[in-house]
Amino acid sequence: AQSVTQLDSQVPVFEEAPVELRCNYSSSVSVYLFWYVQYPNQGLQLLLKYLSGSTLVESINGFEAEFNKSQTSFHLRKPSVHISDTAEYFCAVSEYSGNTPLVFGKGTRLSVIA
Amino acid sequence: NAGVMQNPRHLVRRRGQEARLRCSPMKGHSHVYWYRQLPEEGLKFMVYLQKENIIDESGMPKERFSAEFPKEGPSILRIQQVVRGDSAAYFCASSPTGWGTDTQYFGPGTRLTVL
């Protein structure tokens, strides 16, 4: 069974400052890794995912995440945040084998302060 | 191409009533997942269905909860005799093949309040 730990439940940060949202996972098998974002009263949207290949993956809106197998981490970073990045961010994993559901962390609430 | 549709968006029920939550997957998607989000918690998997089949219901409470995905029409999550602890946001997601590499596309959720 897999588990996901998001170490910070809330992260306040000033606009244009960098941010890192931490995610660690535990699994006895190889996994795929995902970051989803949830804006208030909306569903989740995929931000980025790691399947294989380069350990650094990027999203279209400036976020990036790096898969570190030895540390079982998949931290999300952005060099300069905007007010519009205020949202809840969820890290998730799924097993390599097919037909498995996503296992989510508890989420990190990012609040960007003007 | 419409996204995942869920209705109703908000549902209020009194204890003991039944709640029916509907999910229409994206066009071309035949795999549906239901998740529950309790306050201050992440999403917890409940059930995974393919057309007319339940593939994995390991996250579903043993009593009062059921799910179906008929050949025609939306997937339905049914909660009988609701209790206050059932109050949560219920999200449906769909994917084209069900493989771990697939992106799951989420609906806007149904927020159930049990009075």
Chai-1 contact restraints between the chains, C-beta under 6 A:
chainA,res_idxA,chainB,res_idxB,connection_type,confidence,min_distance_angstrom,max_distance_angstrom,comment,restraint_id
A,Y32,B,G100,contact,1.0,0.0,6.0,A-B,restraint_1
A,Q42,B,P108,contact,1.0,0.0,6.0,A-B,restraint_2
A,G43,B,F91,contact,1.0,0.0,6.0,A-B,restraint_3
A,G43,B,F106,contact,1.0,0.0,6.0,A-B,restraint_4
A,G43,B,G107,contact,1.0,0.0,6.0,A-B,restraint_5
A,G43,B,P108,contact,1.0,0.0,6.0,A-B,restraint_6
A,G43,B,G109,contact,1.0,0.0,6.0,A-B,restraint_7
A,L44,B,F106,contact,1.0,0.0,6.0,A-B,restraint_8
A,L46,B,T103,contact,1.0,0.0,6.0,A-B,restraint_9
A,L51,B,T101,contact,1.0,0.0,6.0,A-B,restraint_10
A,F90,B,G42,contact,1.0,0.0,6.0,A-B,restraint_11
A,S94,B,G100,contact,1.0,0.0,6.0,A-B,restraint_12
A,E95,B,G100,contact,1.0,0.0,6.0,A-B,restraint_13
A,Y96,B,G100,contact,1.0,0.0,6.0,A-B,restraint_14
A,G98,B,W99,contact,1.0,0.0,6.0,A-B,restraint_15
A,G98,B,G100,contact,1.0,0.0,6.0,A-B,restraint_16
A,N99,B,I55,contact,1.0,0.0,6.0,A-B,restraint_17
A,N99,B,G98,contact,1.0,0.0,6.0,A-B,restraint_18
A,T100,B,G100,contact,1.0,0.0,6.0,A-B,restraint_19
A,P101,B,Y33,contact,1.0,0.0,6.0,A-B,restraint_20
A,P101,B,F45,contact,1.0,0.0,6.0,A-B,restraint_21
A,P101,B,Y48,contact,1.0,0.0,6.0,A-B,restraint_22
A,F104,B,G42,contact,1.0,0.0,6.0,A-B,restraint_23
A,F104,B,L43,contact,1.0,0.0,6.0,A-B,restraint_24
A,G105,B,G42,contact,1.0,0.0,6.0,A-B,restraint_25
A,K106,B,E41,contact,1.0,0.0,6.0,A-B,restraint_26
A,K106,B,G42,contact,1.0,0.0,6.0,A-B,restraint_27
A,G107,B,G42,contact,1.0,0.0,6.0,A-B,restraint_28
